[in-house]
Amino acid sequence: MENENITLSDMDIQWHPAFCAAAELEFKENKTELDFQREYNLSKKPLQIDLLIVEKLDDVNVENEIGWIFRKYNVIEYKSPKDGLTIDDFFKTFAYAELYKSQGKTVDQIPINQLTVSVVREGKPEELFRSLEKYGFTVDKKFEGIYYVYGLHLPAQIVVTKELDRKKHRNLRVLSVDALEEDARAFIEDACKLTDQGDLINVDAILQVSVSANYDLYNELKRRYPEMCEAMKTLMKDEMMEAQKKGEKKGEKKGVLETLFGLVKDGILSVSDAAKRANMNVAEFEKAYKMFLL
């Protein structure tokens, strides 16, 4: 039974799909040479790699510095802001990489010397770094926010998105519960210059999460910069249309939905109550409500 008093702040934000979208934008200069496989299944049971990036050709020159460590097969684990990152979590990613290596169709089809491991997290995992150094491994800052770990049997890096170069990696920096105004504005401005449909779909996925996690920030941007509000509506057009269609399919007219939105905004109804009255599930109603507020 759903919680009757659920609020917007209680919603479970889907960080991982947004991270995969951000990763594809990060490597868009090489997207024809890389194969992005999201939630790659390692077995028939739910055991998945968050993101597997496979270089389609030999000796691909990846332009993005996050990909300078890459080889043919690159296993990436993403930790959302609410997730921890212990030494056990770190080595679990290695286990994923090794299990992936064992699944070639022929013996040694996936050579061990063609694998890399990356773990991505918003905050710097100080405790993990201390644990690695305790066991004799070396952690070295290669670039801003990018730390290589030496002494392991596979090339490995830990990417701290909060520390990444602001001008180069806004796709990842806005995936935060405490995004900076400068990053949000620049991300939207850069996104408005994109024309490729796949890139725009990724922008939409990132914005859904970033707006959900930083509603006050984006609402303030909307108030201070009306042109930014229009840009966001354009970038999230597909999401807005989808939300409206779902509402209409549930038999609700636009006027009824707007009335319910107003009651939620005024604190008279909770999100779960309003969703029930609209014959929508909470996630659908929340998406439509956020589009209404922009």
ABEGO torsion letter per residue (X at the ends): XBBAABBAAABBBBAAAAAAAAAAAAAAAAAAABBBBBGBBABABBBBBABBBBBABBGBBBABAAAAABBABBBBBBBBAABBBBAAAAAAAAAAAAAAAAABABBGABBAAABBBBBBBABBBAAAAAAAAAAGBBBBBABBGBBBBBGBABBBBBBBAAABBAAAAAAAAABBABBBAAAAAAAAAAAAABABAAAAAAAAAAAAAAAAAAAAAAAAAAAABAAAAAAAAAAAAAAAAAAAAAAAAAGBBAAAAAAAAAAAAAGABBAAAAAAAAGBBAAAAAAAAAAAAX
